[in-house]
Amino acid sequence: MPELKKAKEPFRFYTRLHLSGLTGLRASTLNQLLVLIKEVPGSCIYHHTHRFLQQHQYLSPEPPNDFAYWVTEVLGEDELGEKLASVDTIQFNTIRALRERIIETIDSYLKNSPLAKMKFSHEGDEFYFIKSVSFVLPTNYVVYDLNEFVDVLTKITIDSIYFHIFEARLRLEKANNDFSNWIESSFGDKELADSINKLDPYTYTIEDLRKTMIRIIKRKIARYDGKG
């Protein structure tokens, strides 16, 4: 029966403090929106595609992105709104690639719907670009095996889970989330790492994601203990 291993390298849990900052940039037409999406810092793209997750971690999944909401509700371009809402964020490992897909979607729509260029938002309904600013901080939690990892995972804050699952992968341009990276590199357990990495975190609340990961890891621990 395989034994529960000690990690080659311990895992330190980090958390983050989040602030939203005004950029002073705004768009009242699709053309203006497209131009600014090409120019704004990546922290703006991140904010407007992850704001719902950051502010409403306990609510139902499938959050809308701000671009889709604005073109639908303010400009009345339902078709483009659906196309932007269907951009699958989990497919992208970098903000740069996500930005390019959004640009491509809007640009293609404008070429096929020239009248959409003529629509203006009402005063006060412009799209205001906001940037996401995060301060990453170490916690006191350091773990050396999967039992310790699960124990901390049950009580760590949702900000910490959010950082290791979302920000570390997309904003820091890692191929996988921090948990999967650690499990594979420190234990050589690709099966368990893949089980977590294959979860689509955008279809869970943070709390449901926590429970799902704990359940998956506990099943693996039970197998090591001969109980699974």
C-alpha positions as CSV (number, residue, x, y, z in Angstrom):
1,M,0.0,0.0,0.0
2,P,1.5,3.4,-1.0
3,E,2.4,5.7,1.9
4,L,1.4,9.3,2.3
5,K,4.5,11.2,1.3
6,K,6.0,14.3,2.7
7,A,6.3,17.1,0.1
8,K,9.7,17.8,-1.5
9,E,8.9,21.4,-0.9
10,P,6.4,22.8,1.6
11,F,3.4,24.8,0.3
12,R,2.9,28.3,1.8
13,F,-0.5,29.8,1.5
14,Y,-0.7,33.4,0.4
15,T,-3.6,35.7,0.4
16,R,-4.3,39.1,-1.3
17,L,-5.8,42.4,-0.5
18,H,-7.8,43.8,-3.4
19,L,-8.4,47.4,-4.4
20,S,-10.2,48.9,-7.5
21,G,-8.8,52.0,-9.0
22,L,-10.3,54.5,-11.4
23,T,-8.3,55.0,-14.7
24,G,-10.2,58.1,-16.0
25,L,-10.9,56.3,-19.2
26,R,-14.4,55.8,-20.6
27,A,-16.2,54.7,-23.7
28,S,-19.5,55.7,-25.1
29,T,-19.4,53.8,-28.4
30,L,-18.2,50.3,-29.5
31,N,-15.4,51.9,-31.4
32,Q,-14.2,53.7,-28.4
33,L,-14.5,50.6,-26.3
34,L,-12.5,48.6,-28.8
35,V,-9.7,51.2,-28.9
36,L,-9.4,51.4,-25.2
37,I,-9.5,47.6,-24.6
38,K,-6.4,47.5,-26.9
39,E,-4.6,50.2,-24.8
40,V,-5.6,49.7,-21.1
41,P,-3.3,47.8,-18.8
42,G,-4.0,44.1,-18.2
43,S,-5.2,44.9,-14.7
44,C,-8.3,46.5,-16.4
45,I,-9.0,43.5,-18.5
46,Y,-8.7,41.3,-15.4
47,H,-11.0,43.5,-13.4
48,H,-13.8,43.6,-16.0
49,T,-13.7,39.9,-16.6
50,H,-13.4,38.9,-12.9
51,R,-15.1,41.6,-10.9
52,F,-18.2,39.4,-10.2
53,L,-16.0,36.6,-8.9
54,Q,-14.1,39.0,-6.6
55,Q,-17.1,40.7,-5.2
56,H,-19.7,37.9,-5.0
57,Q,-17.8,34.8,-4.2
58,Y,-20.7,33.2,-2.5
59,L,-23.3,33.7,-5.2
60,S,-24.2,31.4,-8.1
61,P,-21.6,30.6,-10.8
62,E,-21.4,31.6,-14.5
63,P,-20.6,35.3,-13.7
64,P,-21.1,37.8,-16.5
65,N,-18.2,40.0,-17.7
66,D,-18.6,43.8,-17.7
67,F,-18.1,44.1,-21.4
68,A,-20.9,41.7,-22.3
69,Y,-23.2,43.5,-19.8
70,W,-22.5,47.0,-21.1
71,V,-23.0,46.3,-24.8
72,T,-26.2,44.4,-24.1
73,E,-27.8,46.6,-21.4
74,V,-26.6,50.0,-22.5
75,L,-26.1,49.8,-26.3
76,G,-28.7,47.1,-26.9
77,E,-26.3,44.9,-29.0
78,D,-27.6,41.6,-27.7
79,E,-25.8,39.5,-30.3
80,L,-22.4,40.9,-29.4
81,G,-23.3,40.6,-25.7
82,E,-23.9,36.9,-26.1
83,K,-20.6,36.5,-28.0
84,L,-18.7,38.3,-25.3
85,A,-20.4,36.4,-22.5
86,S,-19.5,33.1,-24.2
87,V,-15.8,33.8,-24.2
88,D,-14.6,30.9,-22.0
89,T,-12.1,32.5,-19.6
90,I,-10.7,29.2,-18.4
91,Q,-9.3,28.5,-21.8
92,F,-6.8,31.4,-21.4
93,N,-3.6,31.2,-19.4
94,T,-2.7,34.9,-19.9
95,I,-4.5,38.2,-19.8
96,R,-2.9,39.0,-23.1
97,A,-4.6,36.1,-24.8
98,L,-7.9,36.9,-23.2
99,R,-7.6,40.5,-24.3
100,E,-7.0,39.4,-27.9
101,R,-10.1,37.2,-27.9
102,I,-12.2,40.1,-26.7
103,I,-10.7,42.4,-29.3
104,E,-11.2,39.9,-32.0
105,T,-14.9,39.4,-31.0
106,I,-15.7,43.1,-31.0
107,D,-13.8,43.8,-34.2
108,S,-15.4,41.0,-36.1
109,Y,-18.9,42.2,-35.0
110,L,-18.2,45.8,-36.0
111,K,-17.1,44.7,-39.5
112,N,-20.3,42.7,-40.0
113,S,-22.6,45.2,-38.2
114,P,-21.6,48.7,-39.4
115,L,-24.7,50.4,-37.9
116,A,-23.5,49.4,-34.4
117,K,-20.8,52.0,-34.8
118,M,-23.4,54.7,-34.7
119,K,-24.8,53.9,-31.3
120,F,-23.9,56.1,-28.3
121,S,-24.5,55.5,-24.7
122,H,-26.6,58.0,-22.7
123,E,-24.6,60.5,-20.6
124,G,-23.8,58.7,-17.3
125,D,-24.0,55.3,-18.9
126,E,-20.5,55.3,-20.5
127,F,-18.2,52.3,-19.9
128,Y,-15.7,53.4,-17.2
129,F,-12.5,51.4,-17.1
130,I,-11.4,50.3,-13.7
131,K,-8.2,48.6,-12.8
132,S,-7.7,45.8,-10.3
133,V,-4.9,46.2,-7.8
134,S,-3.8,43.3,-5.6
135,F,-1.4,43.1,-2.7
136,V,-0.1,39.6,-2.2
137,L,0.7,38.7,1.4
138,P,2.0,35.5,3.0
139,T,-0.1,33.7,5.6
140,N,1.1,31.8,8.6
141,Y,0.1,28.5,7.0
142,V,2.8,26.3,5.7
143,V,2.1,22.6,4.9
144,Y,4.2,19.5,4.3
145,D,1.8,16.8,3.3
146,L,-1.8,16.3,2.0
147,N,-3.3,15.9,5.4
148,E,-2.0,19.2,6.5
149,F,-3.0,20.7,3.2
150,V,-6.6,19.6,3.6
151,D,-6.7,20.9,7.2
152,V,-5.6,24.4,6.1
153,L,-7.8,24.3,3.0
154,T,-10.9,23.9,5.3
155,K,-10.1,27.1,7.2
156,I,-8.1,29.4,4.9
157,T,-9.9,32.5,3.7
158,I,-11.7,32.7,0.3
159,D,-9.2,35.4,-0.7
160,S,-6.4,32.9,-0.4
161,I,-8.2,30.3,-2.4
162,Y,-9.1,33.0,-5.0
163,F,-5.4,34.0,-5.3
164,H,-4.0,30.5,-5.7
165,I,-6.7,29.4,-8.2
166,F,-7.4,32.5,-10.3
167,E,-4.8,35.2,-9.9
168,A,-1.7,32.9,-9.8
169,R,-2.8,31.2,-13.0
170,L,-4.0,34.1,-15.1
171,R,-2.3,37.3,-13.8
172,L,1.0,35.5,-13.1
173,E,0.8,33.5,-16.3
174,K,1.2,30.0,-14.8
175,A,0.0,27.0,-16.8
176,N,-1.9,25.6,-13.9
177,N,-3.2,26.8,-10.5
178,D,-0.8,26.8,-7.5
179,F,-2.4,23.8,-5.8
180,S,-2.0,21.5,-8.9
181,N,1.5,22.8,-9.5
182,W,2.6,21.9,-5.9
183,I,0.9,18.5,-5.8
184,E,2.6,17.4,-9.1
185,S,6.0,18.9,-8.4
186,S,6.3,18.0,-4.7
187,F,4.5,14.6,-4.7
188,G,4.8,13.5,-8.4
189,D,1.0,12.8,-8.2
190,K,-0.1,13.9,-11.7
191,E,-3.4,12.2,-11.3
192,L,-4.4,14.2,-8.3
193,A,-3.0,17.4,-9.8
194,D,-5.0,16.9,-13.0
195,S,-8.1,16.2,-11.0
196,I,-7.9,19.6,-9.4
197,N,-6.7,21.4,-12.5
198,K,-9.5,20.0,-14.6
199,L,-12.1,21.7,-12.4
200,D,-13.6,24.7,-14.1
201,P,-13.4,27.3,-11.2
202,Y,-15.7,29.7,-13.1
203,T,-18.6,27.3,-12.7
204,Y,-18.3,27.1,-8.9
205,T,-18.7,29.5,-6.0
206,I,-15.5,29.8,-4.1
207,E,-17.0,27.9,-1.2
208,D,-18.2,25.1,-3.5
209,L,-14.8,25.0,-5.1
210,R,-13.2,24.6,-1.7
211,K,-15.5,21.7,-0.8
212,T,-14.9,20.0,-4.1
213,M,-11.1,20.2,-3.8
214,I,-11.3,18.9,-0.2
215,R,-13.4,15.9,-1.3
216,I,-11.0,15.0,-4.2
217,I,-7.9,15.2,-2.0
218,K,-9.5,13.3,0.9
219,R,-10.4,10.5,-1.5
220,K,-6.7,10.3,-2.5
221,I,-5.6,10.3,1.1
222,A,-8.0,7.4,1.8
223,R,-6.4,5.4,-1.0
224,Y,-3.0,6.0,0.6
225,D,-4.4,4.9,4.0
226,G,-6.0,1.8,2.4
227,K,-9.6,3.0,3.1
228,G,-10.5,4.0,-0.5
